[in-house]
């Protein structure tokens, strides 16, 4: 399933921190950021229900888009 999130990742340093977190939380999952989008989109391809997992992180704000 593809999840799409609006995030607060809007700089290289935030992207680096988010990358470290995502590699720890979702080591076998494909994901990418689109920082050229006004919502700084994060797309995650996962069979797991990751919405609560990402919403509760302390590194960046993350809200699922529908």
N, CA, C, O and CB atoms as a CASP TS submission, in Angstrom:
PFRMAT TS
TARGET T0000
AUTHOR 0000-0000-0000
METHOD Language model
MODEL 1
PARENT N/A
ATOM      1  N   UNK     1       0.840  -1.166   0.000  1.00  0.00           N
ATOM      2  CA  UNK     1       0.000   0.000   0.000  1.00  0.00           C
ATOM      3  C   UNK     1       0.895   1.243   0.000  1.00  0.00           C
ATOM      4  O   UNK     1       1.935   1.275   0.658  1.00  0.00           O
ATOM      5  CB  UNK     1      -0.961  -0.010   1.217  1.00  0.00           C
ATOM      6  N   UNK     2       0.475   2.250  -0.742  1.00  0.00           N
ATOM      7  CA  UNK     2       1.218   3.509  -0.785  1.00  0.00           C
ATOM      8  C   UNK     2       0.560   4.494   0.174  1.00  0.00           C
ATOM      9  O   UNK     2      -0.628   4.795   0.056  1.00  0.00           O
ATOM     10  CB  UNK     2       1.268   4.091  -2.238  1.00  0.00           C
ATOM     11  N   UNK     3       1.339   4.984   1.113  1.00  0.00           N
ATOM     12  CA  UNK     3       0.882   6.014   2.049  1.00  0.00           C
ATOM     13  C   UNK     3       1.496   7.338   1.609  1.00  0.00           C
ATOM     14  O   UNK     3       2.643   7.376   1.163  1.00  0.00           O
ATOM     15  CB  UNK     3       1.277   5.665   3.539  1.00  0.00           C
ATOM     16  N   UNK     4       0.738   8.417   1.732  1.00  0.00           N
ATOM     17  CA  UNK     4       1.229   9.749   1.367  1.00  0.00           C
ATOM     18  C   UNK     4       1.018  10.672   2.567  1.00  0.00           C
ATOM     19  O   UNK     4      -0.075  10.752   3.126  1.00  0.00           O
ATOM     20  CB  UNK     4       0.493  10.304   0.082  1.00  0.00           C
ATOM     21  N   UNK     5       2.090  11.364   2.946  1.00  0.00           N
ATOM     22  CA  UNK     5       2.065  12.220   4.124  1.00  0.00           C
ATOM     23  C   UNK     5       2.537  13.629   3.783  1.00  0.00           C
ATOM     24  O   UNK     5       3.439  13.815   2.967  1.00  0.00           O
ATOM     25  CB  UNK     5       2.934  11.625   5.234  1.00  0.00           C
ATOM     26  N   UNK     6       1.917  14.608   4.416  1.00  0.00           N
ATOM     27  CA  UNK     6       2.416  15.976   4.433  1.00  0.00           C
ATOM     28  C   UNK     6       3.396  16.040   5.599  1.00  0.00           C
ATOM     29  O   UNK     6       3.088  15.560   6.690  1.00  0.00           O
ATOM     30  CB  UNK     6       1.241  17.049   4.575  1.00  0.00           C
ATOM     31  N   UNK     7       4.580  16.633   5.381  1.00  0.00           N
ATOM     32  CA  UNK     7       5.588  16.647   6.445  1.00  0.00           C
ATOM     33  C   UNK     7       6.156  18.045   6.665  1.00  0.00           C
ATOM     34  O   UNK     7       5.898  18.976   5.902  1.00  0.00           O
ATOM     35  CB  UNK     7       6.719  15.676   6.113  1.00  0.00           C
ATOM     36  N   UNK     8       6.923  18.153   7.719  1.00  0.00           N
ATOM     37  CA  UNK     8       7.644  19.396   8.023  1.00  0.00           C
ATOM     38  C   UNK     8       9.103  19.322   7.574  1.00  0.00           C
ATOM     39  O   UNK     8       9.907  20.174   7.953  1.00  0.00           O
ATOM     40  CB  UNK     8       7.576  19.696   9.527  1.00  0.00           C
ATOM     41  N   UNK     9       9.447  18.338   6.791  1.00  0.00           N
ATOM     42  CA  UNK     9      10.827  18.172   6.301  1.00  0.00           C
ATOM     43  C   UNK     9      11.032  19.143   5.139  1.00  0.00           C
ATOM     44  O   UNK     9      10.575  18.898   4.022  1.00  0.00           O
ATOM     45  CB  UNK     9      11.111  16.678   5.851  1.00  0.00           C
ATOM     46  N   UNK    10      11.728  20.250   5.420  1.00  0.00           N
ATOM     47  CA  UNK    10      11.877  21.298   4.412  1.00  0.00           C
ATOM     48  C   UNK    10      13.304  21.810   4.257  1.00  0.00           C
ATOM     49  O   UNK    10      13.533  22.875   3.685  1.00  0.00           O
ATOM     50  CB  UNK    10      10.984  22.443   4.750  1.00  0.00           C
ATOM     51  N   UNK    11      14.260  21.043   4.772  1.00  0.00           N
ATOM     52  CA  UNK    11      15.659  21.452   4.648  1.00  0.00           C
ATOM     53  C   UNK    11      16.541  20.202   4.606  1.00  0.00           C
ATOM     54  O   UNK    11      16.111  19.120   5.006  1.00  0.00           O
ATOM     55  CB  UNK    11      16.077  22.391   5.831  1.00  0.00           C
ATOM     56  N   UNK    12      17.761  20.355   4.124  1.00  0.00           N
ATOM     57  CA  UNK    12      18.673  19.208   4.081  1.00  0.00           C
ATOM     58  C   UNK    12      18.938  18.598   5.458  1.00  0.00           C
ATOM     59  O   UNK    12      19.047  17.378   5.573  1.00  0.00           O
ATOM     60  CB  UNK    12      19.984  19.624   3.459  1.00  0.00           C
ATOM     61  N   UNK    13      19.041  19.412   6.490  1.00  0.00           N
ATOM     62  CA  UNK    13      19.311  18.859   7.824  1.00  0.00           C
ATOM     63  C   UNK    13      18.115  18.067   8.344  1.00  0.00           C
ATOM     64  O   UNK    13      18.294  17.019   8.965  1.00  0.00           O
ATOM     65  CB  UNK    13      19.663  19.985   8.810  1.00  0.00           C
ATOM     66  N   UNK    14      16.903  18.551   8.101  1.00  0.00           N
ATOM     67  CA  UNK    14      15.703  17.800   8.506  1.00  0.00           C
ATOM     68  C   UNK    14      15.577  16.510   7.692  1.00  0.00           C
ATOM     69  O   UNK    14      15.158  15.477   8.215  1.00  0.00           O
ATOM     70  CB  UNK    14      14.430  18.669   8.329  1.00  0.00           C
ATOM     71  N   UNK    15      15.938  16.579   6.418  1.00  0.00           N
ATOM     72  CA  UNK    15      15.898  15.385   5.578  1.00  0.00           C
ATOM     73  C   UNK    15      16.876  14.340   6.098  1.00  0.00           C
ATOM     74  O   UNK    15      16.558  13.151   6.126  1.00  0.00           O
ATOM     75  CB  UNK    15      16.219  15.739   4.115  1.00  0.00           C
ATOM     76  N   UNK    16      18.039  14.766   6.502  1.00  0.00           N
ATOM     77  CA  UNK    16      19.035  13.833   7.038  1.00  0.00           C
ATOM     78  C   UNK    16      18.523  13.157   8.312  1.00  0.00           C
ATOM     79  O   UNK    16      18.661  11.943   8.466  1.00  0.00           O
ATOM     80  CB  UNK    16      20.359  14.567   7.326  1.00  0.00           C
ATOM     81  N   UNK    17      17.937  13.931   9.218  1.00  0.00           N
ATOM     82  CA  UNK    17      17.381  13.367  10.457  1.00  0.00           C
ATOM     83  C   UNK    17      16.226  12.419  10.160  1.00  0.00           C
ATOM     84  O   UNK    17      16.119  11.356  10.771  1.00  0.00           O
ATOM     85  CB  UNK    17      16.908  14.490  11.393  1.00  0.00           C
ATOM     86  N   UNK    18      15.367  12.799   9.230  1.00  0.00           N
ATOM     87  CA  UNK    18      14.227  11.958   8.862  1.00  0.00           C
ATOM     88  C   UNK    18      14.705  10.662   8.220  1.00  0.00           C
ATOM     89  O   UNK    18      14.124   9.603   8.458  1.00  0.00           O
ATOM     90  CB  UNK    18      13.285  12.709   7.906  1.00  0.00           C
ATOM     91  N   UNK    19      15.745  10.734   7.417  1.00  0.00           N
ATOM     92  CA  UNK    19      16.295   9.548   6.761  1.00  0.00           C
ATOM     93  C   UNK    19      16.807   8.547   7.791  1.00  0.00           C
ATOM     94  O   UNK    19      16.549   7.348   7.678  1.00  0.00           O
ATOM     95  CB  UNK    19      17.424   9.942   5.800  1.00  0.00           C
ATOM     96  N   UNK    20      17.521   9.031   8.780  1.00  0.00           N
ATOM     97  CA  UNK    20      18.032   8.151   9.842  1.00  0.00           C
ATOM     98  C   UNK    20      16.862   7.470  10.554  1.00  0.00           C
ATOM     99  O   UNK    20      16.887   6.259  10.775  1.00  0.00           O
ATOM    100  CB  UNK    20      18.898   8.957  10.863  1.00  0.00           C
ATOM    101  N   UNK    21      15.849   8.242  10.908  1.00  0.00           N
ATOM    102  CA  UNK    21      14.678   7.689  11.591  1.00  0.00           C
ATOM    103  C   UNK    21      13.971   6.647  10.738  1.00  0.00           C
ATOM    104  O   UNK    21      13.646   5.564  11.225  1.00  0.00           O
ATOM    105  CB  UNK    21      13.707   8.802  11.957  1.00  0.00           C
ATOM    106  N   UNK    22      13.729   6.961   9.475  1.00  0.00           N
ATOM    107  CA  UNK    22      13.009   6.035   8.599  1.00  0.00           C
ATOM    108  C   UNK    22      13.793   4.747   8.371  1.00  0.00           C
ATOM    109  O   UNK    22      13.199   3.672   8.289  1.00  0.00           O
ATOM    110  CB  UNK    22      12.710   6.701   7.260  1.00  0.00           C
ATOM    111  N   UNK    23      15.108   4.838   8.269  1.00  0.00           N
ATOM    112  CA  UNK    23      15.915   3.625   8.127  1.00  0.00           C
ATOM    113  C   UNK    23      15.833   2.751   9.374  1.00  0.00           C
ATOM    114  O   UNK    23      15.879   1.524   9.280  1.00  0.00           O
ATOM    115  CB  UNK    23      17.373   3.988   7.841  1.00  0.00           C
ATOM    116  N   UNK    24      15.710   3.382  10.541  1.00  0.00           N
ATOM    117  CA  UNK    24      15.580   2.622  11.789  1.00  0.00           C
ATOM    118  C   UNK    24      14.184   2.012  11.933  1.00  0.00           C
ATOM    119  O   UNK    24      14.049   0.838  12.280  1.00  0.00           O
ATOM    120  CB  UNK    24      15.881   3.523  12.991  1.00  0.00           C
ATOM    121  N   UNK    25      13.150   2.808  11.666  1.00  0.00           N
ATOM    122  CA  UNK    25      11.772   2.344  11.852  1.00  0.00           C
ATOM    123  C   UNK    25      11.304   1.387  10.764  1.00  0.00           C
ATOM    124  O   UNK    25      10.553   0.450  11.034  1.00  0.00           O
ATOM    125  CB  UNK    25      10.844   3.522  11.905  1.00  0.00           C
ATOM    126  N   UNK    26      11.751   1.627   9.533  1.00  0.00           N
ATOM    127  CA  UNK    26      11.252   0.883   8.373  1.00  0.00           C
ATOM    128  C   UNK    26      12.408   0.396   7.505  1.00  0.00           C
ATOM    129  O   UNK    26      12.549   0.837   6.365  1.00  0.00           O
ATOM    130  CB  UNK    26      10.296   1.759   7.540  1.00  0.00           C
ATOM    131  N   UNK    27      13.233  -0.505   8.025  1.00  0.00           N
ATOM    132  CA  UNK    27      14.454  -0.892   7.300  1.00  0.00           C
ATOM    133  C   UNK    27      14.216  -1.584   5.959  1.00  0.00           C
ATOM    134  O   UNK    27      15.068  -1.496   5.075  1.00  0.00           O
ATOM    135  CB  UNK    27      15.267  -1.792   8.160  1.00  0.00           C
ATOM    136  N   UNK    28      13.120  -2.249   5.784  1.00  0.00           N
ATOM    137  CA  UNK    28      12.856  -2.985   4.540  1.00  0.00           C
ATOM    138  C   UNK    28      11.802  -2.312   3.673  1.00  0.00           C
ATOM    139  O   UNK    28      11.220  -2.950   2.795  1.00  0.00           O
ATOM    140  CB  UNK    28      12.416  -4.398   4.859  1.00  0.00           C
ATOM    141  N   UNK    29      11.553  -1.032   3.912  1.00  0.00           N
ATOM    142  CA  UNK    29      10.460  -0.334   3.255  1.00  0.00           C
ATOM    143  C   UNK    29      10.986   0.694   2.262  1.00  0.00           C
ATOM    144  O   UNK    29      11.990   1.358   2.519  1.00  0.00           O
ATOM    145  CB  UNK    29       9.566   0.340   4.287  1.00  0.00           C
ATOM    146  N   UNK    30      10.304   0.821   1.127  1.00  0.00           N
ATOM    147  CA  UNK    30      10.638   1.844   0.141  1.00  0.00           C
ATOM    148  C   UNK    30       9.912   3.134   0.498  1.00  0.00           C
ATOM    149  O   UNK    30       8.719   3.109   0.800  1.00  0.00           O
ATOM    150  CB  UNK    30      10.265   1.380  -1.295  1.00  0.00           C
ATOM    151  N   UNK    31      10.615   4.256   0.467  1.00  0.00           N
ATOM    152  CA  UNK    31      10.017   5.553   0.760  1.00  0.00           C
ATOM    153  C   UNK    31      10.810   6.629   0.040  1.00  0.00           C
ATOM    154  O   UNK    31      11.962   6.419  -0.341  1.00  0.00           O
ATOM    155  CB  UNK    31       9.976   5.824   2.289  1.00  0.00           C
ATOM    156  N   UNK    32      10.174   7.798  -0.144  1.00  0.00           N
ATOM    157  CA  UNK    32      10.877   8.947  -0.707  1.00  0.00           C
ATOM    158  C   UNK    32      10.176  10.236  -0.326  1.00  0.00           C
ATOM    159  O   UNK    32       8.980  10.246  -0.034  1.00  0.00           O
ATOM    160  CB  UNK    32      10.977   8.829  -2.231  1.00  0.00           C
ATOM    161  N   UNK    33      10.929  11.314  -0.331  1.00  0.00           N
ATOM    162  CA  UNK    33      10.410  12.649  -0.069  1.00  0.00           C
ATOM    163  C   UNK    33      10.357  13.422  -1.376  1.00  0.00           C
ATOM    164  O   UNK    33      11.195  13.234  -2.257  1.00  0.00           O
ATOM    165  CB  UNK    33      11.278  13.394   0.978  1.00  0.00           C
ATOM    166  N   UNK    34       9.366  14.290  -1.491  1.00  0.00           N
ATOM    167  CA  UNK    34       9.276  15.237  -2.598  1.00  0.00           C
ATOM    168  C   UNK    34       9.295  16.625  -1.978  1.00  0.00           C
ATOM    169  O   UNK    34       8.247  17.181  -1.651  1.00  0.00           O
ATOM    170  CB  UNK    34       7.979  15.005  -3.479  1.00  0.00           C
ATOM    171  N   UNK    35      10.482  17.178  -1.818  1.00  0.00           N
ATOM    172  CA  UNK    35      10.626  18.468  -1.164  1.00  0.00           C
ATOM    173  C   UNK    35      10.322  19.634  -2.095  1.00  0.00           C
ATOM    174  O   UNK    35      10.284  20.783  -1.656  1.00  0.00           O
ATOM    175  CB  UNK    35      12.018  18.608  -0.615  1.00  0.00           C
ATOM    176  N   UNK    36      10.106  19.352  -3.367  1.00  0.00           N
ATOM    177  CA  UNK    36       9.704  20.403  -4.300  1.00  0.00           C
ATOM    178  C   UNK    36       8.206  20.657  -4.212  1.00  0.00           C
ATOM    179  O   UNK    36       7.726  21.692  -4.673  1.00  0.00           O
ATOM    180  CB  UNK    36      10.094  20.027  -5.737  1.00  0.00           C
ATOM    181  N   UNK    37       7.470  19.732  -3.631  1.00  0.00           N
ATOM    182  CA  UNK    37       6.033  19.896  -3.422  1.00  0.00           C
ATOM    183  C   UNK    37       5.820  20.832  -2.232  1.00  0.00           C
ATOM    184  O   UNK    37       6.610  20.823  -1.288  1.00  0.00           O
ATOM    185  CB  UNK    37       5.332  18.512  -3.183  1.00  0.00           C
ATOM    186  N   UNK    38       4.770  21.630  -2.270  1.00  0.00           N
ATOM    187  CA  UNK    38       4.517  22.593  -1.185  1.00  0.00           C
ATOM    188  C   UNK    38       4.230  21.916   0.156  1.00  0.00           C
ATOM    189  O   UNK    38       4.372  22.544   1.205  1.00  0.00           O
ATOM    190  CB  UNK    38       3.348  23.490  -1.554  1.00  0.00           C
ATOM    191  N   UNK    39       3.829  20.648   0.133  1.00  0.00           N
ATOM    192  CA  UNK    39       3.545  19.905   1.363  1.00  0.00           C
ATOM    193  C   UNK    39       4.697  19.014   1.805  1.00  0.00           C
ATOM    194  O   UNK    39       4.547  18.248   2.756  1.00  0.00           O
ATOM    195  CB  UNK    39       2.313  19.066   1.176  1.00  0.00           C
ATOM    196  N   UNK    40       5.845  19.097   1.135  1.00  0.00           N
ATOM    197  CA  UNK    40       7.016  18.278   1.484  1.00  0.00           C
ATOM    198  C   UNK    40       6.615  16.814   1.659  1.00  0.00           C
ATOM    199  O   UNK    40       6.797  16.221   2.723  1.00  0.00           O
ATOM    200  CB  UNK    40       7.685  18.807   2.779  1.00  0.00           C
ATOM    201  N   UNK    41       6.077  16.263   0.610  1.00  0.00           N
ATOM    202  CA  UNK    41       5.445  14.944   0.613  1.00  0.00           C
ATOM    203  C   UNK    41       6.428  13.825   0.933  1.00  0.00           C
ATOM    204  O   UNK    41       7.558  13.802   0.446  1.00  0.00           O
ATOM    205  CB  UNK    41       4.799  14.680  -0.726  1.00  0.00           C
ATOM    206  N   UNK    42       5.964  12.903   1.763  1.00  0.00           N
ATOM    207  CA  UNK    42       6.646  11.637   2.014  1.00  0.00           C
ATOM    208  C   UNK    42       5.732  10.534   1.488  1.00  0.00           C
ATOM    209  O   UNK    42       4.567  10.448   1.877  1.00  0.00           O
ATOM    210  CB  UNK    42       6.977  11.438   3.554  1.00  0.00           C
ATOM    211  N   UNK    43       6.260   9.698   0.607  1.00  0.00           N
ATOM    212  CA  UNK    43       5.521   8.531   0.107  1.00  0.00           C
ATOM    213  C   UNK    43       6.202   7.286   0.653  1.00  0.00           C
ATOM    214  O   UNK    43       7.425   7.153   0.603  1.00  0.00           O
ATOM    215  CB  UNK    43       5.467   8.505  -1.470  1.00  0.00           C
ATOM    216  N   UNK    44       5.383   6.372   1.176  1.00  0.00           N
ATOM    217  CA  UNK    44       5.906   5.135   1.754  1.00  0.00           C
ATOM    218  C   UNK    44       5.137   3.969   1.157  1.00  0.00           C
ATOM    219  O   UNK    44       3.906   3.960   1.158  1.00  0.00           O
ATOM    220  CB  UNK    44       5.796   5.139   3.313  1.00  0.00           C
ATOM    221  N   UNK    45       5.866   2.986   0.649  1.00  0.00           N
ATOM    222  CA  UNK    45       5.276   1.761   0.116  1.00  0.00           C
ATOM    223  C   UNK    45       5.498   0.665   1.150  1.00  0.00           C
ATOM    224  O   UNK    45       6.608   0.157   1.309  1.00  0.00           O
ATOM    225  CB  UNK    45       5.898   1.370  -1.282  1.00  0.00           C
ATOM    226  N   UNK    46       4.416   0.307   1.855  1.00  0.00           N
ATOM    227  CA  UNK    46       4.551  -0.655   2.947  1.00  0.00           C
ATOM    228  C   UNK    46       3.282  -1.473   3.114  1.00  0.00           C
ATOM    229  O   UNK    46       2.175  -0.978   2.905  1.00  0.00           O
ATOM    230  CB  UNK    46       4.886   0.063   4.253  1.00  0.00           C
ATOM    231  N   UNK    47       3.457  -2.719   3.489  1.00  0.00           N
ATOM    232  CA  UNK    47       2.324  -3.586   3.818  1.00  0.00           C
ATOM    233  C   UNK    47       1.913  -3.378   5.284  1.00  0.00           C
ATOM    234  O   UNK    47       0.826  -3.791   5.687  1.00  0.00           O
ATOM    235  CB  UNK    47       2.683  -5.080   3.558  1.00  0.00           C
ATOM    236  N   UNK    48       2.762  -2.752   6.061  1.00  0.00           N
ATOM    237  CA  UNK    48       2.476  -2.477   7.466  1.00  0.00           C
ATOM    238  C   UNK    48       1.613  -1.230   7.593  1.00  0.00           C
ATOM    239  O   UNK    48       1.643  -0.361   6.721  1.00  0.00           O
ATOM    240  CB  UNK    48       3.781  -2.309   8.264  1.00  0.00           C
ATOM    241  N   UNK    49       0.845  -1.136   8.674  1.00  0.00           N
ATOM    242  CA  UNK    49       0.090   0.078   8.972  1.00  0.00           C
ATOM    243  C   UNK    49       1.040   1.024   9.698  1.00  0.00           C
ATOM    244  O   UNK    49       1.267   0.882  10.900  1.00  0.00           O
ATOM    245  CB  UNK    49      -1.202  -0.228   9.837  1.00  0.00           C
ATOM    246  N   UNK    50       1.584   1.970   8.980  1.00  0.00           N
ATOM    247  CA  UNK    50       2.641   2.817   9.522  1.00  0.00           C
ATOM    248  C   UNK    50       2.159   4.196   9.962  1.00  0.00           C
ATOM    249  O   UNK    50       2.960   5.001  10.437  1.00  0.00           O
ATOM    250  CB  UNK    50       3.721   2.975   8.506  1.00  0.00           C
ATOM    251  N   UNK    51       0.882   4.479   9.815  1.00  0.00           N
ATOM    252  CA  UNK    51       0.370   5.821  10.100  1.00  0.00           C
ATOM    253  C   UNK    51       0.669   6.231  11.535  1.00  0.00           C
ATOM    254  O   UNK    51       1.240   7.299  11.755  1.00  0.00           O
ATOM    255  CB  UNK    51      -1.137   5.883   9.841  1.00  0.00           C
ATOM    256  N   UNK    52       0.304   5.421  12.507  1.00  0.00           N
ATOM    257  CA  UNK    52       0.545   5.757  13.917  1.00  0.00           C
ATOM    258  C   UNK    52       2.038   5.794  14.221  1.00  0.00           C
ATOM    259  O   UNK    52       2.498   6.634  14.994  1.00  0.00           O
ATOM    260  CB  UNK    52      -0.154   4.745  14.841  1.00  0.00           C
ATOM    261  N   UNK    53       2.779   4.901  13.622  1.00  0.00           N
ATOM    262  CA  UNK    53       4.223   4.845  13.844  1.00  0.00           C
ATOM    263  C   UNK    53       4.883   6.161  13.444  1.00  0.00           C
ATOM    264  O   UNK    53       5.709   6.692  14.186  1.00  0.00           O
ATOM    265  CB  UNK    53       4.843   3.681  13.057  1.00  0.00           C
ATOM    266  N   UNK    54       4.525   6.682  12.285  1.00  0.00           N
ATOM    267  CA  UNK    54       5.130   7.925  11.822  1.00  0.00           C
ATOM    268  C   UNK    54       4.532   9.152  12.499  1.00  0.00           C
ATOM    269  O   UNK    54       5.237  10.135  12.727  1.00  0.00           O
ATOM    270  CB  UNK    54       4.975   8.045  10.326  1.00  0.00           C
ATOM    271  N   UNK    55       3.253   9.109  12.822  1.00  0.00           N
ATOM    272  CA  UNK    55       2.607  10.259  13.465  1.00  0.00           C
ATOM    273  C   UNK    55       3.188  10.537  14.841  1.00  0.00           C
ATOM    274  O   UNK    55       3.174  11.679  15.299  1.00  0.00           O
ATOM    275  CB  UNK    55       1.109  10.026  13.580  1.00  0.00           C
ATOM    276  N   UNK    56       3.696   9.511  15.503  1.00  0.00           N
ATOM    277  CA  UNK    56       4.223   9.656  16.862  1.00  0.00           C
ATOM    278  C   UNK    56       5.723   9.952  16.924  1.00  0.00           C
ATOM    279  O   UNK    56       6.293   9.995  18.014  1.00  0.00           O
ATOM    280  CB  UNK    56       3.941   8.408  17.637  1.00  0.00           C
ATOM    281  N   UNK    57       6.364  10.156  15.788  1.00  0.00           N
ATOM    282  CA  UNK    57       7.804  10.402  15.825  1.00  0.00           C
ATOM    283  C   UNK    57       8.089  11.816  16.328  1.00  0.00           C
ATOM    284  O   UNK    57       7.239  12.701  16.231  1.00  0.00           O
ATOM    285  CB  UNK    57       8.426  10.193  14.427  1.00  0.00           C
ATOM    286  N   UNK    58       9.285  12.016  16.861  1.00  0.00           N
ATOM    287  CA  UNK    58       9.667  13.320  17.413  1.00  0.00           C
ATOM    288  C   UNK    58      10.626  14.089  16.513  1.00  0.00           C
ATOM    289  O   UNK    58      11.112  15.157  16.888  1.00  0.00           O
ATOM    290  CB  UNK    58      10.295  13.136  18.771  1.00  0.00           C
ATOM    291  N   UNK    59      10.899  13.550  15.328  1.00  0.00           N
ATOM    292  CA  UNK    59      11.867  14.181  14.423  1.00  0.00           C
ATOM    293  C   UNK    59      11.197  15.162  13.477  1.00  0.00           C
ATOM    294  O   UNK    59      11.731  16.243  13.231  1.00  0.00           O
ATOM    295  CB  UNK    59      12.611  13.122  13.622  1.00  0.00           C
ATOM    296  N   UNK    60      10.027  14.802  12.937  1.00  0.00           N
ATOM    297  CA  UNK    60       9.334  15.688  12.003  1.00  0.00           C
ATOM    298  C   UNK    60       7.822  15.483  12.114  1.00  0.00           C
ATOM    299  O   UNK    60       7.343  14.408  12.476  1.00  0.00           O
ATOM    300  CB  UNK    60       9.813  15.435  10.547  1.00  0.00           C
ATOM    301  N   UNK    61       7.089  16.553  11.790  1.00  0.00           N
ATOM    302  CA  UNK    61       5.622  16.466  11.760  1.00  0.00           C
ATOM    303  C   UNK    61       5.209  15.700  10.521  1.00  0.00           C
ATOM    304  O   UNK    61       5.827  15.815   9.463  1.00  0.00           O
ATOM    305  CB  UNK    61       4.962  17.882  11.778  1.00  0.00           C
ATOM    306  N   UNK    62       4.153  14.915  10.671  1.00  0.00           N
ATOM    307  CA  UNK    62       3.756  14.023   9.593  1.00  0.00           C
ATOM    308  C   UNK    62       2.256  13.762   9.690  1.00  0.00           C
ATOM    309  O   UNK    62       1.778  13.241  10.697  1.00  0.00           O
ATOM    310  CB  UNK    62       4.555  12.692   9.647  1.00  0.00           C
ATOM    311  N   UNK    63       1.509  14.129   8.635  1.00  0.00           N
ATOM    312  CA  UNK    63       0.063  13.943   8.620  1.00  0.00           C
ATOM    313  C   UNK    63      -0.310  13.206   7.334  1.00  0.00           C
ATOM    314  O   UNK    63       0.071  13.622   6.240  1.00  0.00           O
ATOM    315  CB  UNK    63      -0.690  15.316   8.726  1.00  0.00           C
ATOM    316  N   UNK    64      -1.055  12.112   7.474  1.00  0.00           N
ATOM    317  CA  UNK    64      -1.455  11.346   6.288  1.00  0.00           C
ATOM    318  C   UNK    64      -2.439  12.147   5.447  1.00  0.00           C
ATOM    319  O   UNK    64      -3.378  12.749   5.968  1.00  0.00           O
ATOM    320  CB  UNK    64      -2.080   9.993   6.695  1.00  0.00           C
ATOM    321  N   UNK    65      -2.208  12.144   4.143  1.00  0.00           N
ATOM    322  CA  UNK    65      -3.139  12.762   3.203  1.00  0.00           C
ATOM    323  C   UNK    65      -4.046  11.684   2.629  1.00  0.00           C
ATOM    324  O   UNK    65      -3.627  10.548   2.408  1.00  0.00           O
ATOM    325  CB  UNK    65      -2.379  13.511   2.068  1.00  0.00           C
ATOM    326  N   UNK    66      -5.282  12.060   2.396  1.00  0.00           N
ATOM    327  CA  UNK    66      -6.231  11.089   1.848  1.00  0.00           C
ATOM    328  C   UNK    66      -6.599  11.416   0.429  1.00  0.00           C
ATOM    329  O   UNK    66      -7.389  10.700  -0.185  1.00  0.00           O
ATOM    330  CB  UNK    66      -7.479  11.028   2.694  1.00  0.00           C
TER
END
